[in-house]
Amino acid sequence: MPAEKKRASSGIPQLDRLLNHLFIGDNVVWYDTAGSLASVFCLNFLRISLASEKPLIYVCFDRSPRNLLDKLGALAENRHLTILDCFTHGKGAGAEVFLNFYRRKNTQRDCRIICVPEPRSAGQVMDAFYGVHKTLKGDVHFIFESLTGMQELWDGEEQLISFYSHSCPRLYELNTIAYWIIEKDAHTQRLKAQINQIAQVAIDLSVKRGKTSLTILKAEKREPETLNRPYHYWSKNLSVNFDFASNNKSSIDLGPRLRDLRIKQGFSQTDLAKLIGVTPSTISQVESNLIYPSLPALFKMAEVLSVDTGFFLKEPAPGPRQVVFKQDTAMTVKLPDVQKGEAVARLLTPVDFNGTSEVYLIEIAPRQALANHFFFHKGEELGFLISGRLQFRIGNMNHAAVKGDMIYLKSDLPSHWKNPGASPARLLWIKIR
């Protein structure tokens, strides 16, 4: 993220953690499958913005001012809030019942409410909120409720696409943060694709079997590990809680152990899923501590990954930092693209070891050749040839090593290994993180 872009909060610490924070300039699109799920996230954003004395402009197409004030409650009693009423002369059609709101004498309030006279014109709407923006200082925040309401009022998506395509880049340049709400199933794939392309952040909210979930579809220049993973959450009033928060309190951290073991043994999530008989999505959710595997799946994981089932369930060892690792903690690991009988490898450091290196004992069978390097690793590697001799190729150069020689790899990896001897070649191999 560029240095000039400052961090901001969504008002929900757990969401900030998943998203790796909001940043000034973000346009955040909320795809709401139920039409009511985005509300609690908007209210929290409104609350934190006003508490931080950030001016916020609430552009409303779907609610009358009275209805919106009832929804906001005490949050509306703040001088930093401006409501742009695009409902009264829009979907409200200028009806007396809505105009009477402005005729009442007892309408003094801390927030400012501005009635937009021609909300059916996208140009008039833009003039209204840019006009208000010019009068405000500091980082201005926006909530647009909603893109779906705009499309209904403007009779089609072409004007909406034009409005959004113009407004998002401009709001980015003005160093604002804008929340845009859209009913997911009310729009074409074409429109949603164009919206996603322009937005900095896109989030999907859905309900399935009575459970609400949040999925981050896009987080520009952040690339969080949480991307495209559904996270179950529940809300009450303004409180939002995610299941992972309670899962993380468990001393049994099954997910990260599975992920580390899978990676160290050279399996992709798809590879492991096929061997276990589940979907790659199931593996992803287990590794994220979103779900626990069934007992049959857990037994199969242990079998495929060559560990005892208890490995996944044991609690962290108490006491001082471990300095001696017994030989029975070593485990056989799978080398990518290596066939049975060609070579074997044992991981000498425990799979949950948090040091800066991983140490392996690799044995290449007599007269065997490997068509690839042992690992897919981007860091430095060191090898010490304990016994036998080896030949290997890096680029166009052939190399040879005998007992007692050390091999150092920095960026270029061998494309070929061969044991030309009649006895096994044994390597002590260190991967440096």
The 8 nearest C-alpha neighbors of each residue, nearest first, counted from 0:
[[1, 220, 2, 4, 221, 3, 22, 219],
 [2, 0, 3, 4, 5, 220, 22, 23],
 [1, 3, 4, 0, 5, 6, 22, 23],
 [4, 2, 1, 5, 0, 23, 6, 174],
 [5, 3, 2, 23, 1, 22, 6, 0],
 [6, 4, 23, 22, 3, 7, 2, 21],
 [7, 5, 22, 21, 23, 20, 4, 8],
 [6, 8, 21, 22, 20, 5, 23, 9],
 [9, 7, 10, 21, 20, 15, 6, 11],
 [8, 10, 44, 11, 15, 21, 43, 7],
 [9, 11, 43, 47, 44, 8, 12, 46],
 [10, 12, 14, 9, 13, 15, 43, 239],
 [13, 11, 15, 14, 16, 10, 9, 8],
 [12, 14, 16, 15, 11, 17, 241, 240],
 [13, 15, 17, 16, 11, 12, 18, 9],
 [16, 14, 20, 12, 18, 13, 19, 17],
 [15, 17, 13, 19, 14, 18, 12, 20],
 [18, 16, 14, 15, 19, 225, 13, 223],
 [17, 19, 15, 20, 16, 14, 223, 218],
 [18, 20, 16, 15, 17, 223, 221, 21],
 [21, 19, 15, 18, 8, 7, 6, 22],
 [20, 22, 7, 8, 6, 9, 25, 23],
 [23, 21, 6, 7, 5, 25, 24, 4],
 [22, 24, 5, 174, 4, 176, 25, 175],
 [23, 25, 171, 174, 175, 176, 22, 26],
 [26, 24, 176, 199, 23, 22, 27, 171],
 [25, 27, 177, 198, 199, 176, 178, 200],
 [26, 28, 200, 178, 201, 25, 179, 177],
 [29, 27, 201, 179, 180, 178, 202, 200],
 [28, 30, 180, 202, 31, 203, 179, 181],
 [31, 29, 203, 183, 181, 182, 204, 202],
 [30, 32, 182, 204, 34, 183, 33, 29],
 [33, 31, 183, 205, 34, 182, 204, 30],
 [34, 32, 35, 31, 36, 205, 206, 182],
 [33, 35, 31, 182, 32, 36, 37, 181],
 [36, 34, 33, 37, 38, 31, 32, 39],
 [35, 37, 38, 31, 34, 33, 204, 39],
 [38, 36, 40, 39, 35, 31, 41, 29],
 [37, 39, 41, 40, 36, 35, 42, 43],
 [38, 40, 42, 41, 37, 237, 43, 36],
 [41, 39, 43, 37, 38, 42, 44, 9],
 [42, 40, 44, 38, 43, 39, 45, 37],
 [41, 43, 45, 39, 44, 40, 46, 38],
 [42, 44, 46, 10, 40, 45, 41, 47],
 [43, 45, 9, 41, 10, 47, 42, 46],
 [46, 44, 42, 48, 43, 47, 41, 49],
 [45, 47, 43, 49, 44, 48, 42, 50],
 [48, 46, 50, 10, 44, 49, 45, 51],
 [49, 47, 53, 45, 51, 46, 50, 44],
 [48, 50, 52, 51, 46, 53, 47, 45],
 [49, 51, 47, 52, 48, 46, 53, 45],
 [52, 50, 48, 49, 53, 47, 46, 54],
 [53, 51, 49, 50, 48, 54, 79, 47],
 [52, 54, 48, 49, 51, 139, 138, 55],
 [55, 53, 79, 139, 80, 140, 52, 56],
 [54, 56, 140, 80, 141, 139, 81, 53],
 [57, 55, 81, 141, 82, 80, 58, 140],
 [56, 58, 82, 142, 141, 83, 81, 59],
 [59, 57, 83, 143, 144, 82, 142, 56],
 [58, 60, 144, 84, 85, 61, 83, 57],
 [61, 59, 86, 85, 148, 144, 62, 145],
 [60, 62, 59, 148, 86, 144, 145, 63],
 [63, 61, 67, 66, 60, 86, 59, 64],
 [62, 64, 66, 65, 86, 67, 87, 61],
 [65, 63, 67, 66, 68, 62, 84, 100],
 [64, 66, 68, 63, 67, 69, 100, 62],
 [65, 67, 69, 63, 64, 68, 62, 70],
 [68, 66, 70, 64, 69, 65, 62, 63],
 [69, 67, 71, 65, 70, 66, 72, 64],
 [68, 70, 66, 72, 67, 71, 65, 64],
 [71, 69, 67, 68, 72, 66, 65, 75],
 [72, 70, 68, 74, 75, 69, 67, 73],
 [71, 73, 69, 74, 70, 75, 68, 76],
 [72, 74, 75, 76, 71, 77, 68, 69],
 [73, 75, 71, 72, 76, 77, 46, 45],
 [76, 74, 73, 71, 77, 72, 110, 68],
 [77, 75, 109, 74, 73, 110, 108, 78],
 [76, 78, 109, 110, 79, 75, 80, 74],
 [77, 79, 110, 109, 80, 76, 111, 81],
 [78, 80, 54, 77, 55, 49, 52, 53],
 [81, 79, 55, 110, 78, 77, 54, 56],
 [80, 82, 111, 56, 112, 110, 57, 55],
 [83, 81, 112, 57, 56, 58, 84, 111],
 [82, 84, 58, 113, 57, 112, 114, 85],
 [83, 85, 114, 86, 59, 115, 113, 82],
 [86, 84, 60, 118, 115, 59, 89, 87],
 [85, 87, 89, 60, 90, 84, 91, 88],
 [88, 86, 91, 93, 89, 97, 85, 92],
 [89, 87, 93, 92, 91, 86, 116, 85],
 [90, 88, 86, 91, 92, 87, 118, 85],
 [89, 91, 92, 86, 88, 87, 152, 61],
 [90, 92, 87, 89, 93, 86, 88, 94],
 [93, 91, 88, 89, 90, 94, 87, 86],
 [94, 92, 88, 87, 91, 95, 98, 97],
 [95, 93, 96, 92, 97, 91, 98, 87],
 [96, 94, 98, 97, 99, 93, 100, 92],
 [95, 97, 99, 94, 98, 100, 93, 91],
 [96, 98, 95, 99, 94, 100, 87, 93],
 [99, 97, 95, 100, 96, 101, 94, 93],
 [100, 98, 102, 101, 97, 96, 95, 103],
 [99, 101, 98, 102, 97, 103, 65, 96],
 [100, 102, 99, 103, 98, 106, 97, 104],
 [103, 101, 99, 100, 104, 98, 106, 105],
 [102, 104, 105, 101, 100, 106, 99, 98],
 [103, 105, 106, 102, 107, 101, 100, 99],
 [106, 104, 103, 107, 108, 102, 101, 100],
 [107, 105, 104, 103, 108, 101, 100, 102],
 [108, 106, 105, 109, 104, 110, 111, 103],
 [107, 109, 110, 106, 76, 111, 77, 75],
 [110, 108, 78, 76, 77, 111, 107, 75],
 [109, 111, 78, 80, 77, 108, 76, 81],
 [110, 112, 81, 82, 80, 113, 109, 78],
 [113, 111, 82, 81, 83, 114, 110, 84],
 [114, 112, 83, 84, 82, 115, 111, 81],
 [113, 115, 84, 83, 116, 85, 112, 87],
 [114, 116, 85, 117, 84, 118, 113, 83],
 [117, 115, 88, 114, 118, 85, 123, 87],
 [116, 118, 119, 115, 120, 123, 88, 124],
 [119, 117, 120, 85, 89, 124, 115, 116],
 [120, 118, 117, 153, 152, 89, 121, 123],
 [119, 121, 118, 123, 122, 117, 124, 153],
 [122, 120, 124, 123, 125, 119, 162, 118],
 [121, 123, 125, 120, 124, 126, 162, 127],
 [124, 122, 126, 120, 125, 121, 117, 127],
 [123, 125, 127, 121, 122, 126, 118, 120],
 [126, 124, 122, 127, 123, 128, 129, 121],
 [125, 127, 123, 129, 124, 130, 128, 122],
 [126, 128, 124, 130, 125, 129, 123, 131],
 [129, 127, 131, 130, 125, 126, 132, 124],
 [128, 130, 132, 126, 131, 127, 125, 133],
 [131, 129, 127, 128, 133, 132, 126, 134],
 [130, 132, 128, 129, 133, 134, 127, 135],
 [131, 133, 129, 135, 134, 130, 128, 139],
 [134, 132, 130, 131, 135, 129, 136, 128],
 [133, 135, 132, 131, 136, 130, 129, 128],
 [136, 134, 132, 133, 131, 137, 54, 139],
 [137, 135, 138, 134, 139, 54, 133, 132],
 [136, 138, 139, 135, 53, 54, 174, 175],
 [137, 139, 175, 53, 174, 140, 136, 54],
 [138, 140, 54, 175, 55, 137, 53, 141],
 [139, 141, 55, 176, 175, 177, 54, 56],
 [142, 140, 177, 56, 55, 57, 178, 176],
 [141, 143, 178, 57, 177, 58, 179, 144],
 [142, 144, 58, 179, 145, 178, 57, 59],
 [145, 143, 59, 180, 60, 58, 142, 146],
 [144, 146, 180, 148, 143, 147, 181, 60],
 [147, 145, 149, 181, 148, 180, 150, 144],
 [146, 148, 150, 145, 181, 149, 182, 151],
 [149, 147, 145, 151, 146, 150, 60, 61],
 [148, 150, 146, 152, 147, 151, 153, 145],
 [149, 151, 153, 147, 152, 155, 148, 156],
 [152, 150, 148, 154, 149, 153, 147, 155],
 [153, 151, 149, 150, 154, 119, 148, 89],
 [152, 154, 150, 151, 155, 119, 149, 158],
 [155, 153, 151, 152, 150, 156, 158, 149],
 [156, 154, 150, 153, 157, 158, 151, 159],
 [155, 157, 159, 158, 150, 160, 190, 154],
 [158, 156, 160, 159, 155, 161, 162, 150],
 [159, 157, 161, 160, 156, 162, 155, 153],
 [158, 160, 156, 162, 157, 161, 150, 163],
 [161, 159, 163, 157, 162, 158, 164, 156],
 [160, 162, 158, 164, 159, 163, 165, 157],
 [163, 161, 159, 165, 160, 164, 166, 158],
 [162, 164, 166, 160, 165, 161, 167, 159],
 [165, 163, 161, 162, 166, 160, 167, 197],
 [164, 166, 162, 163, 167, 161, 168, 169],
 [165, 167, 163, 169, 168, 164, 170, 162],
 [166, 168, 170, 169, 163, 165, 164, 171],
 [169, 167, 171, 170, 166, 165, 172, 164],
 [170, 168, 172, 166, 171, 167, 173, 165],
 [169, 171, 173, 167, 172, 168, 175, 166],
 [172, 170, 24, 168, 174, 169, 173, 175],
 [171, 173, 169, 174, 170, 168, 24, 175],
 [172, 174, 170, 171, 175, 169, 24, 138],
 [175, 173, 24, 171, 172, 23, 138, 170],
 [176, 174, 24, 139, 140, 173, 170, 138],
 [175, 177, 140, 25, 24, 23, 26, 141],
 [178, 176, 141, 26, 142, 140, 27, 175],
 [177, 179, 142, 27, 141, 28, 143, 26],
 [178, 180, 28, 143, 27, 29, 142, 177],
 [181, 179, 29, 145, 144, 146, 28, 143],
 [182, 180, 146, 30, 147, 183, 145, 31],
 [183, 181, 31, 185, 34, 184, 32, 30],
 [182, 184, 30, 32, 31, 185, 181, 186],
 [183, 185, 186, 182, 32, 187, 31, 30],
 [186, 184, 182, 183, 147, 187, 181, 32],
 [187, 185, 184, 183, 190, 188, 191, 182],
 [188, 186, 189, 190, 191, 185, 184, 156],
 [187, 189, 191, 190, 192, 186, 193, 184],
 [190, 188, 192, 187, 191, 193, 186, 194],
 [189, 191, 193, 187, 192, 188, 194, 186],
 [190, 192, 194, 188, 193, 189, 195, 187],
 [191, 193, 195, 189, 190, 194, 188, 196],
 [194, 192, 196, 190, 195, 191, 189, 197],
 [193, 195, 191, 197, 196, 192, 198, 190],
 [196, 194, 192, 198, 193, 197, 191, 201],
 [195, 197, 193, 194, 198, 192, 199, 191],
 [196, 198, 194, 195, 193, 199, 164, 167],
 [199, 197, 26, 195, 200, 196, 194, 27],
 [198, 200, 219, 26, 25, 218, 27, 197],
 [199, 201, 218, 27, 217, 198, 26, 28],
 [202, 200, 28, 217, 216, 27, 29, 215],
 [203, 201, 215, 29, 216, 214, 30, 28],
 [202, 204, 30, 214, 213, 29, 215, 31],
 [205, 203, 213, 31, 212, 30, 32, 36],
 [204, 206, 32, 212, 211, 31, 203, 207],
 [207, 205, 211, 210, 209, 212, 208, 33],
 [208, 206, 210, 209, 211, 205, 212, 231],
 [209, 207, 210, 206, 211, 205, 212, 231],
 [208, 210, 207, 206, 211, 205, 212, 233],
 [211, 209, 207, 206, 208, 212, 231, 232],
 [212, 210, 206, 205, 231, 232, 207, 233],
 [211, 213, 231, 230, 205, 232, 229, 204],
 [212, 214, 204, 230, 229, 203, 231, 205],
 [213, 215, 229, 203, 228, 227, 202, 216],
 [216, 214, 202, 226, 227, 217, 201, 203],
 [217, 215, 201, 227, 202, 214, 226, 203],
 [216, 218, 201, 200, 215, 219, 226, 199],
 [219, 217, 200, 221, 199, 222, 220, 201],
 [218, 220, 199, 221, 217, 200, 222, 198],
 [221, 219, 0, 222, 218, 199, 1, 223],
 [220, 222, 219, 223, 218, 19, 0, 18],
 [223, 221, 220, 218, 224, 219, 226, 217],
 [224, 222, 225, 221, 226, 18, 19, 17],
 [223, 225, 226, 222, 17, 228, 227, 18],
 [224, 226, 223, 228, 17, 227, 215, 18],
 [225, 227, 215, 228, 224, 223, 216, 217],
 [228, 226, 216, 215, 214, 225, 229, 217],
 [227, 229, 226, 214, 225, 230, 215, 284],
 [230, 228, 214, 213, 212, 231, 227, 215],
 [231, 229, 213, 212, 214, 228, 232, 241],
 [232, 230, 212, 211, 242, 241, 213, 229],
 [233, 231, 241, 240, 212, 211, 242, 230],
 [232, 234, 240, 239, 211, 241, 235, 231],
 [235, 233, 239, 238, 240, 236, 232, 237],
 [234, 236, 238, 237, 239, 233, 39, 240],
 [235, 237, 238, 234, 39, 239, 42, 43],
 [238, 236, 235, 39, 239, 43, 234, 42],
 [237, 239, 235, 234, 236, 240, 39, 11],
 [240, 238, 234, 233, 237, 235, 241, 232],
 [241, 239, 232, 233, 234, 238, 242, 244],
 [240, 242, 232, 243, 244, 231, 233, 230],
 [241, 243, 244, 245, 231, 232, 246, 240],
 [242, 244, 246, 245, 241, 247, 289, 288],
 [245, 243, 242, 247, 246, 241, 248, 240],
 [244, 246, 248, 247, 243, 242, 249, 241],
 [247, 245, 243, 248, 244, 249, 242, 288],
 [246, 248, 249, 244, 245, 243, 252, 288],
 [249, 247, 246, 245, 250, 244, 251, 243],
 [250, 248, 251, 247, 246, 252, 245, 314],
 [249, 251, 314, 252, 248, 315, 247, 313],
 [252, 250, 249, 314, 253, 312, 313, 315],
 [253, 251, 254, 250, 255, 256, 249, 247],
 [252, 254, 311, 256, 251, 255, 257, 312],
 [286, 255, 253, 288, 257, 285, 256, 287],
 [254, 256, 258, 257, 286, 253, 259, 252],
 [257, 255, 259, 253, 254, 258, 260, 311],
 [256, 258, 260, 254, 255, 259, 261, 253],
 [259, 257, 255, 261, 256, 260, 286, 262],
 [260, 258, 256, 262, 261, 257, 255, 263],
 [259, 261, 263, 257, 258, 262, 256, 350],
 [260, 262, 258, 264, 266, 259, 263, 257],
 [263, 261, 265, 259, 264, 260, 266, 258],
 [264, 262, 260, 265, 261, 259, 332, 266],
 [263, 265, 333, 332, 261, 262, 266, 260],
 [264, 266, 262, 263, 335, 333, 334, 261],
 [267, 265, 261, 270, 264, 262, 271, 268],
 [266, 268, 270, 269, 271, 265, 262, 261],
 [269, 267, 271, 279, 270, 272, 282, 266],
 [268, 270, 279, 272, 267, 271, 273, 278],
 [271, 269, 267, 273, 272, 268, 266, 274],
 [270, 272, 274, 268, 273, 269, 266, 275],
 [271, 273, 277, 269, 275, 279, 278, 270],
 [274, 272, 276, 270, 271, 275, 269, 277],
 [275, 273, 271, 272, 276, 270, 303, 277],
 [276, 274, 272, 273, 299, 277, 271, 300],
 [275, 277, 273, 274, 272, 278, 296, 271],
 [278, 276, 272, 275, 281, 273, 279, 282],
 [277, 279, 281, 280, 272, 282, 276, 273],
 [280, 278, 269, 282, 272, 281, 268, 283],
 [281, 279, 283, 278, 282, 284, 277, 268],
 [282, 280, 284, 278, 279, 283, 285, 277],
 [281, 283, 285, 279, 280, 284, 286, 268],
 [284, 282, 280, 286, 281, 285, 287, 279],
 [283, 285, 287, 289, 281, 286, 282, 290],
 [284, 286, 288, 290, 282, 254, 287, 283],
 [254, 287, 285, 283, 284, 288, 255, 258],
 [286, 288, 284, 289, 285, 254, 283, 255],
 [289, 287, 254, 285, 286, 290, 284, 246],
 [288, 290, 284, 287, 285, 243, 242, 291],
 [291, 289, 285, 288, 284, 292, 287, 281],
 [290, 292, 285, 293, 288, 289, 253, 254],
 [293, 291, 297, 296, 294, 285, 290, 295],
 [292, 294, 296, 295, 297, 291, 298, 290],
 [293, 295, 297, 296, 298, 292, 299, 291],
 [296, 294, 298, 297, 293, 299, 292, 300],
 [297, 295, 299, 293, 294, 298, 292, 300],
 [296, 298, 294, 300, 299, 295, 292, 293],
 [299, 297, 295, 301, 300, 296, 294, 308],
 [298, 300, 302, 296, 301, 297, 275, 303],
 [301, 299, 297, 303, 302, 298, 304, 296],
 [300, 302, 306, 298, 304, 308, 299, 303],
 [301, 303, 299, 305, 300, 304, 298, 306],
 [304, 302, 300, 305, 301, 299, 274, 275],
 [303, 305, 301, 302, 306, 300, 261, 260],
 [306, 304, 302, 303, 301, 307, 331, 330],
 [307, 305, 301, 304, 308, 302, 310, 330],
 [306, 308, 309, 310, 301, 305, 302, 311],
 [309, 307, 301, 310, 311, 298, 306, 297],
 [308, 310, 312, 307, 311, 313, 306, 301],
 [309, 311, 308, 307, 312, 313, 306, 301],
 [312, 310, 253, 309, 313, 308, 256, 257],
 [313, 311, 309, 310, 251, 253, 314, 308],
 [314, 312, 310, 309, 311, 251, 315, 316],
 [313, 315, 251, 250, 316, 312, 252, 317],
 [316, 314, 317, 313, 250, 251, 252, 351],
 [315, 317, 314, 318, 313, 321, 319, 320],
 [318, 316, 315, 319, 320, 314, 321, 250],
 [317, 319, 316, 320, 321, 315, 322, 314],
 [320, 318, 321, 317, 316, 322, 315, 323],
 [319, 321, 322, 318, 317, 316, 323, 353],
 [320, 322, 323, 319, 324, 318, 316, 352],
 [321, 323, 320, 324, 319, 325, 348, 352],
 [324, 322, 321, 325, 320, 326, 348, 328],
 [325, 323, 326, 322, 328, 348, 321, 349],
 [324, 326, 327, 328, 323, 329, 347, 348],
 [325, 327, 328, 329, 324, 347, 330, 348],
 [326, 328, 329, 325, 330, 324, 347, 349],
 [327, 329, 326, 325, 349, 330, 324, 347],
 [330, 328, 347, 327, 346, 326, 345, 348],
 [329, 331, 345, 346, 332, 328, 347, 306],
 [330, 332, 345, 344, 346, 333, 305, 329],
 [333, 331, 264, 345, 344, 330, 334, 346],
 [332, 334, 264, 265, 335, 331, 344, 343],
 [333, 335, 337, 373, 265, 336, 332, 264],
 [336, 334, 337, 265, 333, 373, 374, 264],
 [335, 337, 338, 334, 371, 370, 369, 373],
 [338, 336, 335, 334, 341, 339, 369, 342],
 [337, 339, 341, 340, 336, 342, 334, 335],
 [338, 340, 341, 337, 342, 343, 333, 336],
 [339, 341, 342, 338, 364, 343, 337, 363],
 [342, 340, 364, 339, 338, 367, 363, 337],
 [343, 341, 363, 362, 364, 340, 344, 337],
 [342, 344, 362, 361, 363, 345, 341, 331],
 [345, 343, 361, 360, 332, 331, 362, 359],
 [346, 344, 331, 360, 330, 359, 332, 347],
 [345, 347, 359, 330, 329, 348, 358, 331],
 [348, 346, 329, 359, 358, 345, 349, 330],
 [347, 349, 346, 358, 357, 352, 350, 329],
 [350, 348, 352, 351, 328, 347, 329, 346],
 [349, 351, 352, 260, 348, 259, 256, 346],
 [352, 350, 349, 353, 256, 259, 260, 348],
 [351, 353, 349, 350, 354, 348, 357, 356],
 [354, 352, 351, 355, 356, 350, 349, 357],
 [355, 353, 356, 352, 357, 432, 348, 351],
 [354, 356, 432, 431, 353, 357, 430, 352],
 [357, 355, 431, 430, 354, 432, 429, 358],
 [356, 358, 430, 429, 348, 431, 359, 355],
 [357, 359, 429, 347, 428, 348, 346, 430],
 [360, 358, 346, 428, 347, 345, 427, 361],
 [359, 361, 427, 345, 344, 426, 428, 346],
 [362, 360, 344, 426, 425, 343, 359, 427],
 [361, 363, 425, 343, 342, 424, 426, 344],
 [364, 362, 342, 424, 423, 341, 418, 425],
 [363, 365, 423, 341, 367, 342, 362, 366],
 [366, 364, 423, 421, 422, 367, 420, 418],
 [367, 365, 419, 418, 420, 421, 364, 368],
 [366, 368, 365, 418, 364, 341, 417, 363],
 [369, 367, 417, 416, 418, 370, 366, 415],
 [370, 368, 416, 371, 415, 417, 367, 337],
 [369, 371, 415, 414, 368, 416, 372, 336],
 [372, 370, 414, 415, 369, 373, 413, 416],
 [371, 373, 413, 374, 414, 412, 415, 416],
 [372, 374, 334, 371, 335, 375, 337, 369],
 [375, 373, 376, 372, 335, 334, 265, 371],
 [374, 376, 377, 373, 372, 265, 335, 412],
 [375, 377, 374, 378, 430, 379, 380, 432],
 [378, 376, 375, 410, 379, 432, 409, 380],
 [379, 377, 376, 432, 431, 380, 409, 410],
 [378, 380, 409, 431, 408, 430, 377, 410],
 [381, 379, 430, 408, 429, 431, 407, 409],
 [382, 380, 407, 429, 406, 428, 408, 430],
 [381, 383, 428, 406, 405, 427, 429, 426],
 [384, 382, 405, 427, 426, 404, 385, 406],
 [385, 383, 426, 402, 403, 404, 386, 425],
 [384, 386, 425, 402, 426, 403, 383, 427],
 [387, 385, 402, 425, 424, 384, 388, 426],
 [388, 386, 424, 402, 423, 401, 422, 425],
 [389, 387, 401, 400, 424, 402, 418, 420],
 [390, 388, 418, 400, 399, 417, 401, 391],
 [389, 391, 399, 417, 398, 416, 400, 418],
 [392, 390, 416, 398, 415, 397, 417, 413],
 [391, 393, 397, 413, 415, 396, 414, 398],
 [394, 392, 413, 396, 414, 395, 412, 397],
 [393, 395, 396, 392, 414, 413, 411, 397],
 [394, 396, 393, 397, 392, 414, 398, 413],
 [397, 395, 393, 394, 392, 398, 391, 413],
 [396, 398, 392, 391, 393, 395, 399, 390],
 [399, 397, 391, 390, 392, 396, 400, 393],
 [398, 400, 390, 389, 391, 401, 397, 388],
 [401, 399, 389, 388, 404, 390, 398, 402],
 [402, 400, 388, 404, 387, 403, 389, 384],
 [401, 403, 386, 384, 385, 404, 387, 388],
 [404, 402, 384, 385, 401, 383, 405, 386],
 [405, 403, 384, 402, 401, 400, 383, 406],
 [404, 406, 383, 382, 384, 403, 407, 381],
 [407, 405, 382, 381, 383, 408, 404, 400],
 [406, 408, 381, 380, 382, 405, 409, 379],
 [409, 407, 380, 379, 410, 381, 406, 411],
 [408, 410, 379, 411, 380, 378, 407, 412],
 [409, 411, 408, 412, 377, 379, 378, 380],
 [412, 410, 409, 408, 393, 413, 394, 414],
 [411, 413, 393, 410, 414, 372, 408, 409],
 [414, 412, 393, 392, 415, 372, 391, 411],
 [415, 413, 371, 392, 372, 393, 370, 412],
 [414, 416, 370, 391, 392, 371, 413, 369],
 [417, 415, 391, 369, 368, 390, 370, 392],
 [418, 416, 368, 390, 389, 367, 419, 369],
 [417, 419, 389, 366, 367, 420, 365, 388],
 [420, 418, 366, 417, 365, 389, 421, 388],
 [421, 419, 422, 418, 365, 366, 388, 387],
 [420, 422, 365, 366, 423, 419, 418, 364],
 [423, 421, 365, 420, 387, 424, 364, 366],
 [422, 424, 364, 365, 363, 387, 425, 362],
 [425, 423, 387, 363, 386, 362, 388, 418],
 [424, 426, 362, 386, 385, 361, 384, 423],
 [427, 425, 384, 361, 385, 383, 360, 428],
 [426, 428, 360, 383, 382, 359, 384, 361],
 [429, 427, 382, 359, 358, 426, 381, 360],
 [428, 430, 358, 381, 380, 357, 382, 359],
 [429, 431, 380, 357, 356, 432, 379, 358],
 [432, 430, 356, 379, 380, 378, 355, 429],
 [431, 355, 356, 378, 430, 379, 357, 377]]
